[in-house]
């Protein structure tokens, strides 16, 4: 099996490393450096959820995030500097991968971490964050979450424009359908759904309708396939994931489909997956189904790189 290039748009591994007190080099998580050896080039977006690791029911502050899971990830990357380093741009990803190093990128899952304050986005960018959602699983001052009918607020529109001015990508995963369409009206740059699947194949509010899928592609963005069985449907396995892939390719086109596995953010994964390295097996499965390497390389690596 040839080693492939892989760029994953969403994982929760940083919080798991901190909460379990484990190491990035080898651990019990879905992702570690040993598992990453399955790929000849690898970039990973590490998400930081506003509600992970802080007071019960209350969001973290940015100061807590910087001194808890993000500090832990920075320490682990520094300890393994010969194998992994941080990146915030496509150019930095390419340079690191060409040197044989993993590129680690940062995203926010729920901007409550900065009080939903557009003025504080510059702090996140200075810390190296490349993308942010507008919500997690609750409504906030910016927008409604996926389970809500609330749209994008005026403050939310200001937040979107400020993020885009700073080069921070807006991630529509976890966003309400109404807020999604409000966002499409005000956004001037590509948007992404880092870890969302197709609602027509699995009726879940975290998944995107066909019209939403088309809109992400028309913006120039990407949709990242998620491995969580409740977002895939019954008997979730390689074949079910392929159906979501094929539907997204048909609606969005080959340049707008990516991977966002949600590793270490799921208590269960689709059958055939136990950790990061199994994406190489899924690639081989798709190759056996007749998908050409050029297309698979776009889905598994290049499309997210181009979006950055």
Secondary structure, 3 states (H helix, E strand, C coil): CCCEEEEEEEECHHHHHHHHCCCCCCCCCCCCCCHHHHEEEEEEEEEEECCCCCCCCCCCCHHHHHHCHHHHHHHHHHHCCCCEEECCCHHHHHHHHHCCCEEEEEEEECHHHHCCCHHHHHHHHHCCEEEEECCCCCCCCCCCECCCCCCCCHHHHHHHHHHHHHCCEEECCCECHHHHHHHHHHCCCCEEECCCCECCCCCCCCCECHHHHHHHHHCCCCEEECCCHHHCCCCCCHHHHHHHHHHHHHHHCCCCEEECCCECCCCCCCCCCCCCCHHHHHHHHHHHCCCCHHHHHHHHHHHHHHHC
